[in-house]
Amino acid sequence: MNKTKPNLLRTLAVIMAAMLLIAGCSGKAEDTQGAAANNGSKTGQAEQQNTESNTVSPKQEEKEEKPAEEEAKTEQPAQGDWHTLVNEEGSLSLSVPKEWAELQLSPVATIQAGKLESEDYAMVVSEPKDTFSGDFTLKEYYERVTENMKGTIQNGTFGEPKEVTVNGRQGIQFELQGEIEKIKIAYVITLVETSNSFNQVLFWTLQNRMDEKRATYLESIDTFKEI
């Protein structure tokens, strides 16, 4: 396997993340682009640390064992095959396959993970609701996010958006295919509105691998919840 490819995909994710935040985040975007420039020199050390730390903290395990009170539309993954990641504030969680490790993909992400060998990546980007006007809607958030993405992705093709429910929360889900730095990437993106934030739950891989990975990504998306 070409070992430079996963590193490149991680760098592209950082560039992409710089365009995801849509309000009051110019400073964070600059920091993100700086991280992209430094990503290559830090990758080897980060990969070793992430491989060794592919465990869940006791606090996260405790949260994982708590039964979900919200109504879920799909069956939740078996705990033995998945592990749950929680953001620093302890307000959001996402379960991913147990062989995925926590990664440092972007400073703007609140949850981030993946598996370098198979080129699987996931990231949650959250923006506080108090950043926007009181009547700002999820549909408007979708329009802003996709407009920003159009400026980042070359030859971008957006799939038809559909309304979804993720653990009782309203969401909009769509797929995006395009190129960044001549690399063909495919995303499954779900925008979820929670009590205090608008959240982007992103999964991505190479375009020619999306068909075999989509089911796993969708299953993981269905575990996203507000704690």
GIQUIGI-V882926 format. One line per field, one symbol per residue. ss: DSSP state (H for helix, E for strand, C for the rest). phi: phi as a letter, one per 40 degrees, with the letter a starting at -180 (. if undefined). psi: psi as a letter, one per 40 degrees, with the letter a starting at -180 (. if undefined). Layout:
# GIQUIGI-V882926
ss: ???
phi: ???
psi: ???
This chain:
# GIQUIGI-V882926
ss: CCHHHHHHHHHHHHHHHHCCCCCCCHHHHHHHHHHHHHHHHHHHHHHHHHHHCCCCCHHHHHHHHCCCCCCCCCCCCCHHHEEEEECCCCCEEEEEECCCEECCCCCCCCEEEEEHHHCEEEEEEEEEHHHCCCCCCHHHHHHHHHHHHHCCCEEEEECCCEEEEECCEEEEEEEEEEEECCEEEEEEEEEEECCCEEEEEEEEEEHHHHHHHHHHHHHHHCCCEEC
phi: .ccccccccccccccccccccbagbccccccccccccccccbcdccccccccbcbbcdcccccccccccccbcbccccccbbbbbbcccgbbaacbdcccbcbbcaccccbaaibccbfbaaabbbbdcccbccbcbccccdcccccccccbccfcbccccbcbbbfgbcabbabbbabbfgbcbbbbbbcbcbdbabbbbbbaacdcbcdcbdccccccdcccacc
psi: iheeddddddddddddddedhehffddddddddddddedddeddddddddddffihidddddddehihdihieihiihddeiihiiidefeiihhiideiihigdheeidhhiahddefhiiihhihidediidehidddddddddddddedhifhhhihiihihhfeihihhiihiaihfehhihihhhhhhadeihhhhhhiaideeddeeddddddddeehih.
